[in-house]
Amino acid sequence: MLTLRHLNKTYANGVHASNDISLDIPTGLFGLLGPNGAGKSTLMRTIATLQEPDSGTIHLDGADVLRDPQALRRKLGYLPQDFGVYPKVSALELLDHFAILKGLTQRGERKEAVEALLQQTNLWEARKRAVASYSGGMRQRFGIAQALLGAPRLVIVDEPTAGLDPDERNRFLNLLARISEQVIVILSTHIVEDVTDLCTRMAVIGKGRVLVEGEPKAAIATLRGRIWRGAVSDAQLPELQQRFTVLSSRLVGGKPQVNIYADHQPDSGFTQVEPGLEDVYFLQLREAA
Ligand code: ADP
């Protein structure tokens, strides 16, 4: 279990990027969801001990992370947002190089670990190709392979699905889900669908604060009976937004279709629909605004 208590971080420019953050993150895939600028990367970097909070505590399986950051680093796999290393060497060579840096100095053991990871991330067939020639999805899977070196207890991936096509995204998320059967995996993302299907637990953060935390299904269930959908005209939209909590609006066949949060049917043009995580997300952000 990873336990965060009352984490605060204010940057020199006055931005309060972590605001009293407390979370319990068990083994499994944990989705950290929030818009750009919410403070996700700040929190990821703090947990990865790349920067210190101003106050608060972090414990991994009971051990004080801030007191002994080295101990955490030995148990950590990290895929940062800007993992920009794509040289013209093969995946096999590069992963072997990272393995040496990670302390896998014994040749046979290292070869075994590197080969197993290339298999696990489905890069075995492409292991002799230069990482520079990889597609976005393959690069992200390579990023996971390097993060898994040394059998970490905690894996942090920061906005990994940006720029992946739907196929690559699914493949990548399935890989994370499989890994998370045994380790804590924290997936930071601004894409709601990344969290809906596979994350066992999640938190929504906005402006540095935890807005909601728990199982996606449970959070969704709290909105049952209060989400209404209807097609409106462009002209009606501003008035609706004034009278109701409009959660989202998307064009369907050229006309805006809106989701409204209300205890009762807004008007006869609206029908009740099953809530989704997107409704939870937009409601929380709306209420925090
Ligand atoms: P996210 O990952 O959710 O997009 P970040 O943690 O990157 O959010 O940023 C949270 C807030 O902190 C933003 O307002 C951002 O501009 C600010 N911020 C992030 N890093 C720094 C920094 N090194 N110095 C000053 N402000 C920063």
Boltz pocket constraint, residues with backbone or C-beta under 6 A from the ligand:
constraints:
  - pocket:
      binder: B
      contacts: [[A, 11], [A, 12], [A, 13], [A, 15], [A, 17], [A, 34], [A, 35], [A, 36], [A, 37], [A, 38], [A, 39], [A, 40], [A, 41], [A, 42], [A, 43]]
      max_distance: 6.0
